[in-house]
Amino acid sequence: MDAKEKAVLDVLKKEGKPMRPGDVAEKAGLDKAAVAKIIDKLKKEGKVASPKRCFYAPV
């Protein structure tokens, strides 16, 4: 896991509620498109789930 992936996961865990990729990007200080790709990768790895459409939370 690289630093950006860790930052995205840390933001999701810290917030404690499902978040949109744009909100995660803002809090992590990363590009929105990059965050969307990272979330997609983490979702495939089973580290992130989508409890409702366009919202993501750590597993």
C-alpha distance matrix in Angstrom:
0.0 3.8 6.8 8.2 6.1 6.6 10.0 10.8 10.2 12.1 14.9 15.3 15.6 17.9 20.2 20.8 22.1 21.1 20.4 20.9 18.3 20.8 21.0 17.2 17.3 20.3 19.0 15.7 17.7 16.0 17.7 18.6 18.1 14.5 13.8 15.7 13.6 10.2 12.3 13.6 10.4 9.5 13.2 13.3 10.8 13.1 11.2 13.4 17.1 19.9 23.0 25.0 25.1 22.8 21.4 18.1 17.2 14.7 15.8
3.8 0.0 3.8 5.6 5.4 6.3 8.7 10.3 10.8 12.2 14.5 15.8 16.6 18.2 20.4 21.6 22.9 21.9 20.6 20.7 17.7 19.7 20.0 16.3 15.7 18.5 17.4 13.8 15.2 13.4 15.3 16.9 16.5 12.7 12.6 15.1 13.1 10.0 12.8 14.5 11.8 11.4 15.2 15.7 13.7 16.1 13.9 15.5 19.2 21.5 24.6 26.3 26.0 23.2 22.1 19.1 18.6 16.5 18.3
6.8 3.8 0.0 3.8 5.5 5.1 6.1 8.7 9.9 10.3 12.3 14.3 15.2 16.0 18.3 20.1 21.6 21.0 19.4 19.7 16.8 18.2 18.1 14.5 13.7 15.9 14.6 10.9 12.2 11.1 13.8 15.7 16.1 12.4 12.0 15.2 14.0 10.9 13.4 15.9 13.9 13.0 16.7 17.9 16.2 18.0 15.2 16.2 19.9 21.9 24.8 26.3 26.1 23.1 21.7 18.8 18.2 16.4 18.8
8.2 5.6 3.8 0.0 3.8 5.4 5.0 6.3 8.6 9.7 10.7 12.5 14.3 15.2 16.8 18.8 19.6 18.5 16.6 16.4 13.3 14.6 14.9 11.4 10.2 12.9 12.2 8.5 9.7 7.9 10.3 11.9 12.4 8.8 8.2 11.6 10.8 7.9 10.5 13.1 11.8 11.3 14.8 16.3 15.3 17.0 14.3 14.5 17.8 19.4 22.4 23.5 23.0 19.8 18.6 16.1 16.2 15.1 17.8
6.1 5.4 5.5 3.8 0.0 3.8 5.4 5.2 6.2 8.5 10.1 10.8 12.4 14.2 15.8 17.0 17.8 16.6 15.2 15.4 12.6 14.8 15.0 11.3 11.3 14.4 13.4 10.1 12.3 10.5 12.3 13.0 13.1 9.7 8.2 10.7 9.7 6.1 8.0 10.6 8.9 7.8 11.4 12.9 11.7 13.2 10.5 11.0 14.6 16.6 19.6 21.1 20.9 18.1 16.7 13.8 13.5 12.0 14.4
6.6 6.3 5.1 5.4 3.8 0.0 3.8 5.5 5.1 6.0 8.6 9.9 10.4 11.9 14.3 15.5 17.1 16.7 15.7 16.7 14.5 16.5 15.8 12.0 12.6 15.0 13.0 9.9 12.6 11.9 14.6 15.4 16.2 12.9 11.1 13.8 13.3 9.6 10.7 13.7 12.0 10.0 13.4 15.3 13.3 14.2 10.9 11.9 15.6 17.8 20.4 22.3 22.6 20.0 18.0 14.8 13.6 11.5 14.0
10.0 8.7 6.1 5.0 5.4 3.8 0.0 3.8 5.5 5.0 6.2 8.7 9.9 10.3 12.3 14.4 15.8 15.6 14.0 14.8 12.6 13.9 12.9 9.2 9.5 11.4 9.3 6.2 9.1 9.0 12.1 13.1 14.7 11.8 9.7 13.0 13.4 10.1 11.0 14.5 13.7 11.9 15.0 17.4 16.0 16.6 13.2 13.1 16.4 18.0 20.4 21.8 22.0 19.0 17.0 14.3 13.5 12.3 15.4
10.8 10.3 8.7 6.3 5.2 5.5 3.8 0.0 3.8 5.5 5.3 6.4 8.7 10.0 10.9 12.7 13.4 12.4 10.7 11.3 9.2 11.1 10.4 6.6 7.7 10.3 8.8 6.4 9.5 8.7 11.1 11.0 12.4 10.1 7.1 9.8 10.8 7.6 7.7 11.4 11.3 9.4 11.9 14.7 14.0 14.3 11.1 10.1 13.1 14.4 16.9 18.1 18.2 15.2 13.3 10.6 10.3 9.8 13.1
10.2 10.8 9.9 8.6 6.2 5.1 5.5 3.8 0.0 3.8 5.5 5.1 6.2 8.5 10.1 10.9 12.1 11.6 11.2 12.7 11.4 13.9 12.7 9.1 11.1 13.5 11.3 9.5 13.0 12.5 14.8 14.4 15.6 13.3 10.2 12.2 12.8 9.3 8.5 11.9 11.4 8.5 10.8 13.7 12.3 11.9 8.3 8.0 11.3 13.4 15.6 17.6 18.3 15.9 13.4 10.1 8.6 6.8 9.9
12.1 12.2 10.3 9.7 8.5 6.0 5.0 5.5 3.8 0.0 3.8 5.5 5.1 5.9 8.6 10.0 12.2 12.8 12.3 14.3 13.3 15.1 13.1 9.7 11.7 13.1 10.1 8.6 12.3 12.9 15.9 16.0 17.8 15.5 12.5 15.0 16.0 12.6 12.0 15.6 15.2 12.3 14.6 17.5 15.8 15.3 11.5 11.4 14.4 16.2 17.8 19.8 20.8 18.4 15.6 12.6 10.6 9.0 12.1
14.9 14.5 12.3 10.7 10.1 8.6 6.2 5.3 5.5 3.8 0.0 3.8 5.5 5.1 6.2 8.7 10.1 10.5 9.3 11.3 10.7 11.9 9.5 6.5 9.0 9.9 6.9 6.5 10.3 11.3 14.1 13.7 16.2 14.5 11.2 13.7 15.5 12.6 11.7 15.4 15.9 13.3 15.1 18.4 17.5 16.8 13.2 11.9 14.2 15.2 16.6 18.0 18.8 16.1 13.3 11.0 9.7 9.5 13.2
15.3 15.8 14.3 12.5 10.8 9.9 8.7 6.4 5.1 5.5 3.8 0.0 3.8 5.5 5.4 6.5 7.2 7.3 7.1 9.7 9.8 12.0 9.8 7.1 10.5 11.9 9.5 9.6 13.2 13.5 15.6 14.4 16.5 15.2 11.5 13.0 14.9 12.2 10.2 13.7 14.5 11.6 12.6 16.1 15.5 14.1 10.7 8.9 10.7 11.7 12.9 14.6 15.8 13.6 10.4 7.8 5.9 6.2 9.9
15.6 16.6 15.2 14.3 12.4 10.4 9.9 8.7 6.2 5.1 5.5 3.8 0.0 3.8 5.6 5.3 7.9 9.3 10.2 13.3 13.7 15.7 13.3 10.7 13.9 15.0 12.0 12.0 15.8 16.5 18.9 18.1 20.1 18.4 14.9 16.5 18.0 14.9 13.1 16.4 16.6 13.2 14.3 17.6 16.2 14.5 10.9 10.0 12.0 13.7 14.4 16.7 18.5 16.8 13.4 10.5 7.5 6.2 9.2
17.9 18.2 16.0 15.2 14.2 11.9 10.3 10.0 8.5 5.9 5.1 5.5 3.8 0.0 3.8 5.5 8.5 10.7 11.0 14.1 14.6 15.8 12.8 10.7 13.7 13.8 10.4 11.0 14.6 16.2 19.0 18.5 21.0 19.5 16.1 18.1 20.0 17.1 15.5 19.1 19.5 16.4 17.7 21.1 19.8 18.2 14.6 13.6 15.4 16.5 16.9 18.8 20.5 18.5 15.1 12.9 10.3 9.9 12.9
20.2 20.4 18.3 16.8 15.8 14.3 12.3 10.9 10.1 8.6 6.2 5.4 5.6 3.8 0.0 3.8 5.5 8.0 8.2 11.5 12.9 13.8 10.5 9.4 12.9 12.6 9.8 11.5 14.8 16.3 18.6 17.4 20.2 19.4 15.8 17.3 19.8 17.4 15.3 18.8 19.9 17.0 17.6 21.3 20.7 18.8 15.6 13.6 14.6 14.9 14.8 16.2 17.9 16.0 12.5 11.1 9.1 10.1 13.3
20.8 21.6 20.1 18.8 17.0 15.5 14.4 12.7 10.9 10.0 8.7 6.5 5.3 5.5 3.8 0.0 3.8 7.1 9.0 12.7 14.5 16.1 13.1 12.0 15.7 16.0 13.3 14.7 18.2 19.3 21.4 19.8 22.2 21.4 17.6 18.6 20.9 18.4 15.9 19.0 20.1 16.8 16.9 20.5 19.7 17.3 14.3 12.5 12.9 13.5 12.8 14.8 17.1 16.1 12.3 10.6 7.8 8.5 10.9
22.1 22.9 21.6 19.6 17.8 17.1 15.8 13.4 12.1 12.2 10.1 7.2 7.9 8.5 5.5 3.8 0.0 3.8 6.3 10.1 12.6 14.3 11.6 11.2 15.0 15.4 13.5 15.3 18.5 19.2 20.7 18.5 20.8 20.6 16.8 17.1 19.8 18.0 14.9 17.7 19.5 16.6 16.0 19.7 19.7 17.2 14.7 12.0 11.5 11.1 10.0 11.4 13.7 12.9 9.1 8.3 6.5 8.8 11.3
21.1 21.9 21.0 18.5 16.6 16.7 15.6 12.4 11.6 12.8 10.5 7.3 9.3 10.7 8.0 7.1 3.8 0.0 3.8 7.1 9.8 12.0 10.1 9.9 13.5 14.6 13.5 14.9 17.9 17.9 18.8 16.2 18.1 18.2 14.5 14.1 16.9 15.5 12.2 14.6 16.8 14.4 13.3 17.1 17.6 15.3 13.3 10.0 9.0 7.8 7.3 8.2 10.1 9.2 5.4 4.9 4.6 8.1 10.6
20.4 20.6 19.4 16.6 15.2 15.7 14.0 10.7 11.2 12.3 9.3 7.1 10.2 11.0 8.2 9.0 6.3 3.8 0.0 3.8 6.5 8.3 6.4 6.6 10.1 11.1 10.6 12.2 14.8 14.7 15.3 12.7 14.9 15.3 11.7 11.6 14.8 13.8 10.9 13.6 16.1 14.2 13.6 17.4 18.2 16.6 14.4 11.0 10.7 9.2 9.9 9.7 10.3 8.0 4.9 5.2 6.6 9.9 13.0
20.9 20.7 19.7 16.4 15.4 16.7 14.8 11.3 12.7 14.3 11.3 9.7 13.3 14.1 11.5 12.7 10.1 7.1 3.8 0.0 3.8 5.5 5.4 6.4 8.7 10.1 11.0 12.3 14.2 13.4 13.2 10.0 12.0 13.1 9.9 9.2 12.8 12.7 10.0 12.3 15.3 14.3 13.6 17.1 18.5 17.5 15.7 12.2 11.8 9.8 11.2 10.0 9.2 5.9 4.7 6.3 9.1 12.3 15.3
18.3 17.7 16.8 13.3 12.6 14.5 12.6 9.2 11.4 13.3 10.7 9.8 13.7 14.6 12.9 14.5 12.6 9.8 6.5 3.8 0.0 3.8 5.5 5.0 6.1 8.6 10.0 10.3 11.7 10.2 9.7 6.6 8.4 9.3 6.1 5.8 9.4 9.5 7.6 10.1 12.8 12.4 12.5 15.6 17.1 16.8 14.9 11.9 12.4 11.1 13.5 12.7 11.4 7.7 7.3 7.6 10.3 12.7 15.9
20.8 19.7 18.2 14.6 14.8 16.5 13.9 11.1 13.9 15.1 11.9 12.0 15.7 15.8 13.8 16.1 14.3 12.0 8.3 5.5 3.8 0.0 3.8 5.4 5.0 6.3 8.8 9.9 10.3 9.3 8.5 5.4 8.5 10.1 7.8 8.1 11.8 12.2 11.1 13.5 16.1 15.9 16.2 19.3 20.7 20.5 18.5 15.6 16.1 14.6 16.5 15.3 13.7 10.0 10.0 10.9 13.4 15.9 19.3
21.0 20.0 18.1 14.9 15.0 15.8 12.9 10.4 12.7 13.1 9.5 9.8 13.3 12.8 10.5 13.1 11.6 10.1 6.4 5.4 5.5 3.8 0.0 3.8 5.4 5.1 6.3 8.6 9.8 10.1 10.6 8.5 11.8 12.6 9.7 10.8 14.3 13.7 12.3 15.3 17.6 16.6 17.0 20.5 21.3 20.7 18.2 15.3 15.9 14.6 16.0 15.2 14.5 11.1 9.8 10.5 12.1 14.6 18.2
17.2 16.3 14.5 11.4 11.3 12.0 9.2 6.6 9.1 9.7 6.5 7.1 10.7 10.7 9.4 12.0 11.2 9.9 6.6 6.4 5.0 5.4 3.8 0.0 3.8 5.4 5.2 6.0 8.3 8.2 9.6 8.1 11.0 10.7 7.3 9.2 12.2 10.8 9.7 13.1 14.8 13.5 14.6 17.9 18.4 18.0 15.2 12.7 14.2 13.7 15.6 15.6 15.2 11.8 10.1 9.3 10.4 12.1 15.8
17.3 15.7 13.7 10.2 11.3 12.6 9.5 7.7 11.1 11.7 9.0 10.5 13.9 13.7 12.9 15.7 15.0 13.5 10.1 8.7 6.1 5.0 5.4 3.8 0.0 3.8 5.6 5.1 5.7 4.8 5.9 5.2 8.5 8.2 5.9 8.5 11.2 10.4 10.5 13.6 15.2 14.7 16.2 19.1 19.7 20.0 17.4 15.2 16.9 16.4 18.7 18.4 17.4 13.7 12.8 12.3 13.8 15.2 18.8
20.3 18.5 15.9 12.9 14.4 15.0 11.4 10.3 13.5 13.1 9.9 11.9 15.0 13.8 12.6 16.0 15.4 14.6 11.1 10.1 8.6 6.3 5.1 5.4 3.8 0.0 3.8 5.6 5.2 6.6 8.0 7.8 11.5 11.6 9.7 12.1 15.0 14.2 14.1 17.3 18.9 18.2 19.6 22.7 23.1 23.1 20.4 18.1 19.6 18.9 20.6 20.1 19.3 15.7 14.6 14.6 15.7 17.3 21.1
19.0 17.4 14.6 12.2 13.4 13.0 9.3 8.8 11.3 10.1 6.9 9.5 12.0 10.4 9.8 13.3 13.5 13.5 10.6 11.0 10.0 8.8 6.3 5.2 5.6 3.8 0.0 3.8 5.6 7.9 10.5 10.6 14.1 13.4 10.9 13.7 16.2 14.6 14.3 17.9 19.0 17.6 19.2 22.5 22.4 22.1 18.9 17.0 18.8 18.6 20.1 20.2 20.1 16.8 14.9 14.1 14.4 15.5 19.3
15.7 13.8 10.9 8.5 10.1 9.9 6.2 6.4 9.5 8.6 6.5 9.6 12.0 11.0 11.5 14.7 15.3 14.9 12.2 12.3 10.3 9.9 8.6 6.0 5.1 5.6 3.8 0.0 3.8 5.5 8.8 9.8 12.7 11.1 8.9 12.4 14.1 12.1 12.6 16.2 16.7 15.5 17.8 20.7 20.3 20.5 17.3 16.0 18.4 18.8 20.8 21.3 21.0 17.6 15.9 14.5 14.6 15.0 18.7
17.7 15.2 12.2 9.7 12.3 12.6 9.1 9.5 13.0 12.3 10.3 13.2 15.8 14.6 14.8 18.2 18.5 17.9 14.8 14.2 11.7 10.3 9.8 8.3 5.7 5.2 5.6 3.8 0.0 3.8 7.0 9.1 12.1 10.8 9.8 13.3 15.0 13.6 14.8 18.0 18.6 18.1 20.3 23.0 22.9 23.5 20.5 19.1 21.5 21.6 23.7 23.8 23.0 19.3 18.2 17.3 17.9 18.6 22.2
16.0 13.4 11.1 7.9 10.5 11.9 9.0 8.7 12.5 12.9 11.3 13.5 16.5 16.2 16.3 19.3 19.2 17.9 14.7 13.4 10.2 9.3 10.1 8.2 4.8 6.6 7.9 5.5 3.8 0.0 3.8 6.4 8.7 7.1 6.8 10.3 11.6 10.7 12.3 15.1 15.7 15.8 18.1 20.4 20.6 21.7 19.1 17.7 20.1 20.2 22.8 22.7 21.6 17.8 17.2 16.2 17.4 18.0 21.5
17.7 15.3 13.8 10.3 12.3 14.6 12.1 11.1 14.8 15.9 14.1 15.6 18.9 19.0 18.6 21.4 20.7 18.8 15.3 13.2 9.7 8.5 10.6 9.6 5.9 8.0 10.5 8.8 7.0 3.8 0.0 3.8 5.6 5.3 6.3 8.8 10.2 10.6 12.3 14.4 15.5 16.4 18.2 20.2 21.1 22.3 20.3 18.6 20.5 20.1 22.9 22.4 20.6 16.8 17.0 16.6 18.5 19.5 22.8
18.6 16.9 15.7 11.9 13.0 15.4 13.1 11.0 14.4 16.0 13.7 14.4 18.1 18.5 17.4 19.8 18.5 16.2 12.7 10.0 6.6 5.4 8.5 8.1 5.2 7.8 10.6 9.8 9.1 6.4 3.8 0.0 3.8 5.5 5.1 6.3 8.8 9.9 10.5 12.4 14.4 15.2 16.3 18.6 20.0 20.8 19.0 16.7 18.0 17.1 19.9 19.0 17.0 13.1 13.8 13.8 16.3 17.9 21.1
18.1 16.5 16.1 12.4 13.1 16.2 14.7 12.4 15.6 17.8 16.2 16.5 20.1 21.0 20.2 22.2 20.8 18.1 14.9 12.0 8.4 8.5 11.8 11.0 8.5 11.5 14.1 12.7 12.1 8.7 5.6 3.8 0.0 3.8 5.4 5.1 6.4 8.7 10.0 10.7 12.6 14.4 15.4 17.0 18.7 20.1 18.9 16.8 18.1 17.4 20.5 19.6 17.2 13.6 14.9 14.8 17.5 18.9 21.7
14.5 12.7 12.4 8.8 9.7 12.9 11.8 10.1 13.3 15.5 14.5 15.2 18.4 19.5 19.4 21.4 20.6 18.2 15.3 13.1 9.3 10.1 12.6 10.7 8.2 11.6 13.4 11.1 10.8 7.1 5.3 5.5 3.8 0.0 3.8 5.4 5.2 6.2 8.6 9.9 10.7 12.3 14.1 15.6 16.7 18.4 16.9 15.5 17.5 17.6 20.9 20.7 18.8 15.3 15.9 14.8 16.9 17.5 20.3
13.8 12.6 12.0 8.2 8.2 11.1 9.7 7.1 10.2 12.5 11.2 11.5 14.9 16.1 15.8 17.6 16.8 14.5 11.7 9.9 6.1 7.8 9.7 7.3 5.9 9.7 10.9 8.9 9.8 6.8 6.3 5.1 5.4 3.8 0.0 3.8 5.4 5.0 6.0 8.5 9.7 10.3 11.9 14.2 15.1 16.1 14.3 12.4 14.4 14.5 17.6 17.6 16.2 12.6 12.5 11.3 13.2 14.0 17.0
15.7 15.1 15.2 11.6 10.7 13.8 13.0 9.8 12.2 15.0 13.7 13.0 16.5 18.1 17.3 18.6 17.1 14.1 11.6 9.2 5.8 8.1 10.8 9.2 8.5 12.1 13.7 12.4 13.3 10.3 8.8 6.3 5.1 5.4 3.8 0.0 3.8 5.5 5.2 6.2 8.7 9.9 10.4 12.5 14.3 15.3 14.2 11.9 13.1 12.5 15.9 15.4 13.5 10.1 11.0 10.2 13.0 14.3 16.9
13.6 13.1 14.0 10.8 9.7 13.3 13.4 10.8 12.8 16.0 15.5 14.9 18.0 20.0 19.8 20.9 19.8 16.9 14.8 12.8 9.4 11.8 14.3 12.2 11.2 15.0 16.2 14.1 15.0 11.6 10.2 8.8 6.4 5.2 5.4 3.8 0.0 3.8 5.5 5.1 6.3 8.7 9.8 10.8 12.5 14.4 13.7 12.3 14.0 14.2 17.9 17.9 16.0 13.1 13.9 12.6 14.8 15.3 17.4
10.2 10.0 10.9 7.9 6.1 9.6 10.1 7.6 9.3 12.6 12.6 12.2 14.9 17.1 17.4 18.4 18.0 15.5 13.8 12.7 9.5 12.2 13.7 10.8 10.4 14.2 14.6 12.1 13.6 10.7 10.6 9.9 8.7 6.2 5.0 5.5 3.8 0.0 3.8 5.4 5.1 6.1 8.5 9.9 10.6 12.3 10.9 10.1 12.6 13.6 17.2 17.9 16.8 13.9 13.8 11.5 12.9 12.7 14.9
12.3 12.8 13.4 10.5 8.0 10.7 11.0 7.7 8.5 12.0 11.7 10.2 13.1 15.5 15.3 15.9 14.9 12.2 10.9 10.0 7.6 11.1 12.3 9.7 10.5 14.1 14.3 12.6 14.8 12.3 12.3 10.5 10.0 8.6 6.0 5.2 5.5 3.8 0.0 3.8 5.4 5.0 5.9 8.6 9.7 10.3 9.0 7.0 9.0 9.8 13.4 14.2 13.3 10.7 10.2 7.9 9.5 9.9 12.1
13.6 14.5 15.9 13.1 10.6 13.7 14.5 11.4 11.9 15.6 15.4 13.7 16.4 19.1 18.8 19.0 17.7 14.6 13.6 12.3 10.1 13.5 15.3 13.1 13.6 17.3 17.9 16.2 18.0 15.1 14.4 12.4 10.7 9.9 8.5 6.2 5.1 5.4 3.8 0.0 3.8 5.5 5.1 6.4 8.8 9.9 10.0 8.4 9.6 10.2 14.0 14.6 13.2 11.1 11.7 9.8 11.9 12.2 13.6
10.4 11.8 13.9 11.8 8.9 12.0 13.7 11.3 11.4 15.2 15.9 14.5 16.6 19.5 19.9 20.1 19.5 16.8 16.1 15.3 12.8 16.1 17.6 14.8 15.2 18.9 19.0 16.7 18.6 15.7 15.5 14.4 12.6 10.7 9.7 8.7 6.3 5.1 5.4 3.8 0.0 3.8 5.4 5.2 6.4 8.8 8.9 8.8 11.0 12.7 16.4 17.6 16.7 14.8 14.8 12.3 13.4 12.6 13.6
9.5 11.4 13.0 11.3 7.8 10.0 11.9 9.4 8.5 12.3 13.3 11.6 13.2 16.4 17.0 16.8 16.6 14.4 14.2 14.3 12.4 15.9 16.6 13.5 14.7 18.2 17.6 15.5 18.1 15.8 16.4 15.2 14.4 12.3 10.3 9.9 8.7 6.1 5.0 5.5 3.8 0.0 3.8 5.4 5.0 6.2 5.3 5.6 8.5 11.0 14.4 16.2 16.1 14.4 13.4 10.2 10.4 9.1 10.0
13.2 15.2 16.7 14.8 11.4 13.4 15.0 11.9 10.8 14.6 15.1 12.6 14.3 17.7 17.6 16.9 16.0 13.3 13.6 13.6 12.5 16.2 17.0 14.6 16.2 19.6 19.2 17.8 20.3 18.1 18.2 16.3 15.4 14.1 11.9 10.4 9.8 8.5 5.9 5.1 5.4 3.8 0.0 3.8 5.4 5.1 5.8 4.6 5.9 8.1 11.6 13.4 13.3 12.3 11.7 8.8 9.5 9.0 9.2
13.3 15.7 17.9 16.3 12.9 15.3 17.4 14.7 13.7 17.5 18.4 16.1 17.6 21.1 21.3 20.5 19.7 17.1 17.4 17.1 15.6 19.3 20.5 17.9 19.1 22.7 22.5 20.7 23.0 20.4 20.2 18.6 17.0 15.6 14.2 12.5 10.8 9.9 8.6 6.4 5.2 5.4 3.8 0.0 3.8 5.4 7.7 8.0 9.1 11.3 14.6 16.3 16.0 15.2 15.1 12.5 13.2 12.3 11.8
10.8 13.7 16.2 15.3 11.7 13.3 16.0 14.0 12.3 15.8 17.5 15.5 16.2 19.8 20.7 19.7 19.7 17.6 18.2 18.5 17.1 20.7 21.3 18.4 19.7 23.1 22.4 20.3 22.9 20.6 21.1 20.0 18.7 16.7 15.1 14.3 12.5 10.6 9.7 8.8 6.4 5.0 5.4 3.8 0.0 3.8 5.6 7.7 9.9 12.9 16.0 18.3 18.5 17.6 16.8 13.6 13.3 11.3 10.5
13.1 16.1 18.0 17.0 13.2 14.2 16.6 14.3 11.9 15.3 16.8 14.1 14.5 18.2 18.8 17.3 17.2 15.3 16.6 17.5 16.8 20.5 20.7 18.0 20.0 23.1 22.1 20.5 23.5 21.7 22.3 20.8 20.1 18.4 16.1 15.3 14.4 12.3 10.3 9.9 8.8 6.2 5.1 5.4 3.8 0.0 3.8 5.7 7.1 10.6 13.1 15.8 16.7 16.4 15.1 11.8 10.9 8.9 7.2
11.2 13.9 15.2 14.3 10.5 10.9 13.2 11.1 8.3 11.5 13.2 10.7 10.9 14.6 15.6 14.3 14.7 13.3 14.4 15.7 14.9 18.5 18.2 15.2 17.4 20.4 18.9 17.3 20.5 19.1 20.3 19.0 18.9 16.9 14.3 14.2 13.7 10.9 9.0 10.0 8.9 5.3 5.8 7.7 5.6 3.8 0.0 3.8 6.9 10.5 12.9 15.8 16.9 15.9 14.0 10.3 8.7 5.9 5.4
13.4 15.5 16.2 14.5 11.0 11.9 13.1 10.1 8.0 11.4 11.9 8.9 10.0 13.6 13.6 12.5 12.0 10.0 11.0 12.2 11.9 15.6 15.3 12.7 15.2 18.1 17.0 16.0 19.1 17.7 18.6 16.7 16.8 15.5 12.4 11.9 12.3 10.1 7.0 8.4 8.8 5.6 4.6 8.0 7.7 5.7 3.8 0.0 3.8 7.0 9.6 12.2 13.2 12.2 10.2 6.5 5.6 4.4 5.2
17.1 19.2 19.9 17.8 14.6 15.6 16.4 13.1 11.3 14.4 14.2 10.7 12.0 15.4 14.6 12.9 11.5 9.0 10.7 11.8 12.4 16.1 15.9 14.2 16.9 19.6 18.8 18.4 21.5 20.1 20.5 18.0 18.1 17.5 14.4 13.1 14.0 12.6 9.0 9.6 11.0 8.5 5.9 9.1 9.9 7.1 6.9 3.8 0.0 3.8 6.2 9.0 10.4 10.4 8.5 5.7 5.5 6.1 5.9
19.9 21.5 21.9 19.4 16.6 17.8 18.0 14.4 13.4 16.2 15.2 11.7 13.7 16.5 14.9 13.5 11.1 7.8 9.2 9.8 11.1 14.6 14.6 13.7 16.4 18.9 18.6 18.8 21.6 20.2 20.1 17.1 17.4 17.6 14.5 12.5 14.2 13.6 9.8 10.2 12.7 11.0 8.1 11.3 12.9 10.6 10.5 7.0 3.8 0.0 3.8 5.4 6.6 7.1 5.6 4.5 6.3 8.7 9.3
23.0 24.6 24.8 22.4 19.6 20.4 20.4 16.9 15.6 17.8 16.6 12.9 14.4 16.9 14.8 12.8 10.0 7.3 9.9 11.2 13.5 16.5 16.0 15.6 18.7 20.6 20.1 20.8 23.7 22.8 22.9 19.9 20.5 20.9 17.6 15.9 17.9 17.2 13.4 14.0 16.4 14.4 11.6 14.6 16.0 13.1 12.9 9.6 6.2 3.8 0.0 3.8 7.0 8.7 6.7 6.6 7.2 9.9 10.0
25.0 26.3 26.3 23.5 21.1 22.3 21.8 18.1 17.6 19.8 18.0 14.6 16.7 18.8 16.2 14.8 11.4 8.2 9.7 10.0 12.7 15.3 15.2 15.6 18.4 20.1 20.2 21.3 23.8 22.7 22.4 19.0 19.6 20.7 17.6 15.4 17.9 17.9 14.2 14.6 17.6 16.2 13.4 16.3 18.3 15.8 15.8 12.2 9.0 5.4 3.8 0.0 3.8 6.4 5.6 7.6 9.6 12.9 13.5
25.1 26.0 26.1 23.0 20.9 22.6 22.0 18.2 18.3 20.8 18.8 15.8 18.5 20.5 17.9 17.1 13.7 10.1 10.3 9.2 11.4 13.7 14.5 15.2 17.4 19.3 20.1 21.0 23.0 21.6 20.6 17.0 17.2 18.8 16.2 13.5 16.0 16.8 13.3 13.2 16.7 16.1 13.3 16.0 18.5 16.7 16.9 13.2 10.4 6.6 7.0 3.8 0.0 3.8 5.6 8.3 11.4 14.7 15.7
22.8 23.2 23.1 19.8 18.1 20.0 19.0 15.2 15.9 18.4 16.1 13.6 16.8 18.5 16.0 16.1 12.9 9.2 8.0 5.9 7.7 10.0 11.1 11.8 13.7 15.7 16.8 17.6 19.3 17.8 16.8 13.1 13.6 15.3 12.6 10.1 13.1 13.9 10.7 11.1 14.8 14.4 12.3 15.2 17.6 16.4 15.9 12.2 10.4 7.1 8.7 6.4 3.8 0.0 3.8 6.7 10.4 13.7 15.5
21.4 22.1 21.7 18.6 16.7 18.0 17.0 13.3 13.4 15.6 13.3 10.4 13.4 15.1 12.5 12.3 9.1 5.4 4.9 4.7 7.3 10.0 9.8 10.1 12.8 14.6 14.9 15.9 18.2 17.2 17.0 13.8 14.9 15.9 12.5 11.0 13.9 13.8 10.2 11.7 14.8 13.4 11.7 15.1 16.8 15.1 14.0 10.2 8.5 5.6 6.7 5.6 5.6 3.8 0.0 3.8 7.0 10.6 12.8
18.1 19.1 18.8 16.1 13.8 14.8 14.3 10.6 10.1 12.6 11.0 7.8 10.5 12.9 11.1 10.6 8.3 4.9 5.2 6.3 7.6 10.9 10.5 9.3 12.3 14.6 14.1 14.5 17.3 16.2 16.6 13.8 14.8 14.8 11.3 10.2 12.6 11.5 7.9 9.8 12.3 10.2 8.8 12.5 13.6 11.8 10.3 6.5 5.7 4.5 6.6 7.6 8.3 6.7 3.8 0.0 3.8 7.0 9.4
17.2 18.6 18.2 16.2 13.5 13.6 13.5 10.3 8.6 10.6 9.7 5.9 7.5 10.3 9.1 7.8 6.5 4.6 6.6 9.1 10.3 13.4 12.1 10.4 13.8 15.7 14.4 14.6 17.9 17.4 18.5 16.3 17.5 16.9 13.2 13.0 14.8 12.9 9.5 11.9 13.4 10.4 9.5 13.2 13.3 10.9 8.7 5.6 5.5 6.3 7.2 9.6 11.4 10.4 7.0 3.8 0.0 3.8 6.5
14.7 16.5 16.4 15.1 12.0 11.5 12.3 9.8 6.8 9.0 9.5 6.2 6.2 9.9 10.1 8.5 8.8 8.1 9.9 12.3 12.7 15.9 14.6 12.1 15.2 17.3 15.5 15.0 18.6 18.0 19.5 17.9 18.9 17.5 14.0 14.3 15.3 12.7 9.9 12.2 12.6 9.1 9.0 12.3 11.3 8.9 5.9 4.4 6.1 8.7 9.9 12.9 14.7 13.7 10.6 7.0 3.8 0.0 3.8
15.8 18.3 18.8 17.8 14.4 14.0 15.4 13.1 9.9 12.1 13.2 9.9 9.2 12.9 13.3 10.9 11.3 10.6 13.0 15.3 15.9 19.3 18.2 15.8 18.8 21.1 19.3 18.7 22.2 21.5 22.8 21.1 21.7 20.3 17.0 16.9 17.4 14.9 12.1 13.6 13.6 10.0 9.2 11.8 10.5 7.2 5.4 5.2 5.9 9.3 10.0 13.5 15.7 15.5 12.8 9.4 6.5 3.8 0.0
